[in-house]
Each structure stands twice: as C-alpha cells, then as structure tokens.
Amino acid sequence: MQNLIAKTKQFIRDENGVTAIEYGLIAALIAVVIIAAVKAVGTNLSTTFNTIATEL
C-alpha cells in the first residue's frame, strides 16, 4: 500500500507531461499564425496578379 501511495505522489509531482503539452500548444499556435499569414499574403498576391493581368 505504501508503494502505491509513493507512486501516486511521484506521478502528481512529475511535470514532464505538462511540459510536453505546453510545447504542443505553442507549436499549434505558431502553426495557426503561419497559416493565417500565408493565406493573407496569398490573397493579396492573387489580387495583384489579377490587376496586372487585367492591365496587360
């Protein structure tokens, strides 16, 4: 029984899983920002090319 209690306390104090989750959330946030930036640049670039094609 003491071993079970000791293992439970060790599991609660272990922060390795928490750190991995935090890194995962940061990576997901960075990915969302990159996707939004690429989409905005792509839309503006498409508009610019259409304007140039119309003028030609």
N, C-alpha and C positions, 0 to 999 in steps of 0.2 A: 504494500500500500504506500509506503514511503517513497518507493521508486516511482510510482505513478504520480504522486504529488510533485516530486522533484522534476520529473519530465514535463509536467504541465507548467510549472513555474518557468522552466527553461524555454519552453515554447512561447510563452507570453512575453518573455524578455527579448526573444530573438527578433531582430529588426531587419534581417536580410530580405525577407519577403516584402516588407514595406518599402524598402529602398528600390527594389525591382519594380514595384507598382508605380512609384513616383517617376522613375525613369521612363516607364512605358507611357505614362500620362504626358510627360514633357515631349517625348518623341511624337505622340499623336497630335499634340498642339502645334508643334513645328510643322508637321505634315499638312495640317489644315491651313496654316498660314501660307505655306508654299503653294498649295493648290489654289487658294484664293488669289494669290499674286499672279500666278501663271494664267489663270482664267481672265483676270483683268487685263493683263498685258496682251493676251491673245485677242480679246475683243477689240482693244484699241488698235492693234496691229491690223486686224481684219478690216476695220473701218478705214484705216489709212490706205491699205492696198486697194480697197474698193473705190476710194476717192481718186487715187492715181489712175486706176483702170478707166474710170469714167472720163477723166480729163484727156486721156490718150485717145 
